[in-house]
Amino acid sequence: MSRRLWVVVPAYDEAGTIGTTLTALAAQTDPDFALVVVDNNSTDGTGDVVRRFASGAPFPVDVVTEPRPGAGTAADTGCRHAIAAGATLLARTDADCRPAPDWVATAKALLDSGAEMVCGRSVPRRDERPNFAERRLFPAAVRAAGVYGRFRRSHRATGFRTPYVLCHGHNLALTADLYVRCGGIPRIALRDGADDLDLLNRARRHTDRIVRAEHLVVENSLRRLRAWGPRRTLLWYWDRRWQPTEPEGDHVR
């Protein structure tokens, strides 16, 4: 049976974490969707974990391989795979995240109500036992950066049809039609830029129906924050002003 909404999950060496993401997707209040996991040339059997899950999943699951590195590249491969399979709606999360139980239902409702792109809220994963700073202070700093983003000259250029909103690549949804019209997610490596921000700005040139939805919630892993610390993590998200010495260090495990 054809599913109109497809969830896209790029994954690189996530055999130890993707099970939690798959469990959260299997617990959705609305299971009427299909899932495509894009194995970004993993070396740890990530694809095998997903295939074992697929045998008993409550929705169709595809596993495709994208050899070129980059979460954006993998996500674009997944979105185009879904569109070719008949998707009219797309939702993206990451392989270390836990979408809320109503995530799919909320994304559908927002897109069905007229939005063409929806940017949801990111909160720390509760099962990683965040402390006060991780639960309150770091998210507040991210939100402050989102406010700053509204005033950046590059985000206010001529041609944008709607104001900038805070956007997380692990929690967004959009119509397949807008994805094709705007050119989709840029196929770039992690350290070459923020593919979610680039997608947002591409979309802003093609529609004024982009919304920020606080009730579309995904729990995001704290592993990058804990590995790099607050300062380096914030600088990474701020135009990659800090980067690990070696590209492999971009992928925190």
N, C-alpha and C positions, 0 to 999 in steps of 0.2 A: 504494500500500500504506500502510495506517495505521501510524504509528509511535507507540509508547507514551511515549517520552521526546522532549521538545522542548527545544532550547536557545534561550534568549531573550537577544537582544543589543540593548539600546537604543543608539542612535547619533545624535549631533548633530555635523555638520560633521567627519566622521571619514574623508573620502575618502583622506587621506594615510596613515592608520594602520590602517584596518579590514582591509586586505589581509593584514596579518600575523596578525590574529585569525582570519580565514577560512582561511588556510593551516594554522594550528595545528589548527583544527577538522577540516579535510580530512585531517589526518595522524593522527586518532584511531585507536587500535587497534580500537575498536568503532564502526563507522560507521553502526550501526543506530539512527539518530535523525533528527529533522527540525529545521530551523533556521528561526527567525523573527527577522529584523532589523527593528527598529522605527525608521524614519527620523523623528526628532523635529524635522521641519520644517527639514531641512538646506538650506543655500544653496550647497553646494560639490559637488553630484553624488554624495553618499554612496550614495544609492539606486541610481544607475547602476552604481557599482562593484560593489555586491552582485549586481545583476541579471546583470552580465557573468560573475561568478563562478558564479552559479546554473546557467548553461547547461552547465557541465561538472562540477558538484559531485557528489560520491559519495553525496549524500543530498538529500532535498527541501528547497528553500529558498523561503520566503515573505518578501516585503517589504511591510510595512504602514506607513502614515503616521499619526503622532500629532502634530497641530498644536499642542497645548497644551504649553508648555515644562516640562521636568523629567524627570530620568532615572527617577525613581520612577513618574511618570505613564506614560512610554514603556514601562517594564518591565511595568507592570500591563496596559497594552494588549496587549503581546506575550504575557503569560501567559494572558490571557483568550482571545486569538486561538487559542493552542495548545490550550487546554482545549476550546474549541468545535470544534476539528478532531479531537478524540479523545485528546489527551494525558492520560495518567494520572500521568506523572512530569515534573517541570520542573527545568531547570538554568539558572542565569543567570551570564553573564559580561559584560564590557564591551568596547567596540570598540577599546580600546588595550591589551588583555591577550593573553597567550598561555597558554591552558590546556595542561597537561602532556599528553603523548600518551595516557595512560591515564585522563584526567579523566572522560570519559563512562563508561567501564567501571567505574571506581571509584564514581562516583555511583550507577550502577545497582545495584552490589553492596551498597552501604550501605543504600539504600532497600529493596531486596529482602530484606535481612536483618532488617528491622523498624523501622528509623528512619523517621520521618515528615519530618524536616528535618535537613539536614547542612550544617554550616558548615566550609568548608575553609581551608587555609593560603595566605597571600599571600606571595610572594617577589618581589624586584626582577627586572625583565626582564634577562636576561643579555646580550641584544644591545644594550642601552643602556650596557654597560660600567660597572656600578656600582663606585664606590670603596669603601674599607673602611667609611666611615661610612654610606653608603647601603646597603651589603650587610649590615652587622651592627648598627650603633648605632641607626639609625632603626627597623628592624623590632623591636629590643629595646624601644624606647620605646613602640611600638604595642602590644606584648605587655603591657608594664607597665600601659598604659591599660586593656587588657582585664581585667587582674587587679583594677584599681581599680573597673571597672564592676561586678564581682560584689558590691561592698559599697555601691554607691550606693543610697540609700533608694528611688529610683524604680524600681530593678531588683529590689527585694526586697518589693514591695508584695503585699498579700494577693490571692490569685487566681492567681499564677503557679504552674504545676504542675511546673516544672523549673528548675534554676539557670541563671543567665545564662552565656552563653559568648561568646567573641570571634567576631564575624560580619562578613564582608566582602561587600558587595553584588556584587562581581565574582566571587565564588566561593561559591555556595550552590546547594543542590538540595533539593527538597521534593516531596511528593506533591500532585497536583492536588486531591485531596480535602481535605487540610489547607489548601491555598491558599484554597479556597472557604469552608471552615468559619471561618477566622480573618479573612476579609475582604480578604486579599491585601495587596499593596504599596500604601502610601498614595500618593495622587496629588498630590505636593507638588513645589514647585520646589527646586532644589539648596540654596539658602540658607535654606530654611524648615525644614530638619532632615535627619536621616539616615534615608532610607527603609528601608535594610537593618536598622537597629536597631529601627525601628518595626515592621517585619515580624516580626523575631525576637520582640519582646515581645507582639505580637498572637498569634503562634503559641504562645508559652509559656503563654498562657491556655487553650489548647485541647488541648495534648498534653504528655506527659512523655517523648516519644520524640524528643528533639532532641540531636544529638551534634556534638561538635567533632572533625573528622577531619584530622589532620596530614598524612595521605597523599593527601588530595584537594588538588592543588596547581595554582595559577594564578600565572603571572608577571605582575606588575602594572607599569605604566609609572611611571617616576620623574619624569615631566614636571612634575607639580604640585609635588613636593618641590623640584625644581631651579628652578622659576619663583618660588616663594614663600619658600623656605628652610625649615629644620626647625621653627623656632618658630611661624611663621604656619600652616604645614601642620598641625602638631599642634593648634593652637588652632582651626583650621577643623573638624577632626574631633571636637574636644571641644565639642560643642554649638554649633558655628559662632561661637565667641567672637572670632574674627577673620574678616572678610569683605572682599573687594575693594570699592572704593568704588562701582563700578557692577556691576549684576547680570551683565552680559556677561562681566565678569572672572572669574566663577565657572567658566567653561569655559576651561580651559587648553589651548592648542594648541602 
